[in-house]
Amino acid sequence: MTAPHPTSLLGVHHVALIGSDYARSKAFYTEVLGLRVLDESYRAARDSWKLDLALPDGSQLELFSFPGAPPRPSRPEAQGLRHLAFRVAALEPMIARLAAAQVACEPIRTDPYTGRRFTFFADPDGLPLELYEIA
């Protein structure tokens, strides 16, 4: 196996999110989606929480709370991050898990280019999230 070129990107390390209600967002990402907590800290100087969450592939989500953070414009489509997609082996078990937590998913669609199935849902702040089936 060859070593990566020193100027090559190796993957995504983390994605940072800001929630309007830290406890609600923490419960969503840990209890509903099942992400594992790596670290949690309160930063008094910023009156802000930071929660590091692990995904099975080694990448991470960072969840922040910031007092008075403005809502994210989403619809119609705004510039910037469009959505965050999670790989899953099968859609139906994850859709059932979300439904049990009263999280609605859009109807399953099929990507016309890849033939893969996917669906969208939202976190407690309306951030668009996607489940993308890889099996």
N, C-alpha and C positions, 0 to 999 in steps of 0.2 A: 504494500500500500504506500502510495506517495504522500509526502507531507503537503498540506495545502500551501499555496503560494502566500507569502506574507501580506499581500494586499488583497486577499480574497475574504469575502464575508463568509462566516462559518455557520450562520443560522441566526435565529432570533433569540436573544437572551431573555428579554422581558418586554411586556407591554404594560404601561402605566395607565391606571384609570382613577378618576376622581368621583366619589359618590357623594350624593347630597345628604344621605343619612348613613353614617358609618356602620352602625350596628345592623341596619337592614341589609346593606350591601355585603357586609361580612357574612351574615347568615346565608344570603343568596349564593355567594361564591363557595362557601365551605359546606353548607348543609344541602343546598339544592343541587349544585354542580359537583360537589364532592372533592374540591381541591384541598390539598394538604397545606396547613400553615407551616411556613419555614421560620418566620420571625414576625413579631408585632412590637411596635414601639410608639410611644407618644412623644411628640416633639413639642415641649412647652413653649419654646420661643415662637413657634408657628401656630400654636393651638391646633395641631394636626396629628392625626394618626397615620401610620404607614404599616401596611400588612403585606408581607411577602408570601405568595402562594405558589406551590409547585404543581406543574403539570407533569404527567408521566414521562414525557420525552425529555425532561430536563429544563425546558423553558419555564418561565415564571410570569405571573401577573403581580403587579404592585398595585395595591388599593390604597388610595389616599383620601383623607378628609381635609377639606380646607373651608373655613368659615366664609360664607358669602360667595362661594364659587357660582358663577352664572350657569344657567342650564345650557346644554349643548344643542345647537340647532341641528335638526336631523331631517325634517320633512318640510319642504322638498329637499332633496339631496343637497347637503352643504359640502363645501370644500373641506379637505382634511380626511381623516380616517373614516372610511365608509362603514365598515363593520369588522368584527373580529370573528374569525372562523375557527372552530374546533374540529379536529379529525375524530371520527367515531367509527367503530367497526360495524355498527348497525344503528339505523335511525330509530326504529320502533322502541327499543328499550329506553333510550334517552328521552324520547318524546313522552313515554309513559311516566318516567321519573319526573319530568317537568310538569306534566298534567297533574300528578299527585300533589305537587306543590302549588297548584293553581297558576302555573305559568303556561300561557297559550302559545302554541306554535302555529305558524302559517301552514297551509297545505304543503305536502311534500312535492317538490319539483325535481325535474331531471335536467342536468346541464346538457344542452344540445351538443356541445363540443366534446365533453369527456364521457358522457353517458352515466355520470355519477349522480346519485340522489342527494338532495340537501333540503334543509328547511331553516327558516329564520324564527327567532324569538327575541325577547328584549330583557335586559336586566332591570332592576327596580327603578333606574333613572331613565329608562327608554333607550339605552345604548343598544344598537342592533347587534345581535349575536347570531352566528350561523352554526349549524351542525352539518358537517360534510362527510358523507359516508365513504370510507376508503376500501371496504371489503368487496 
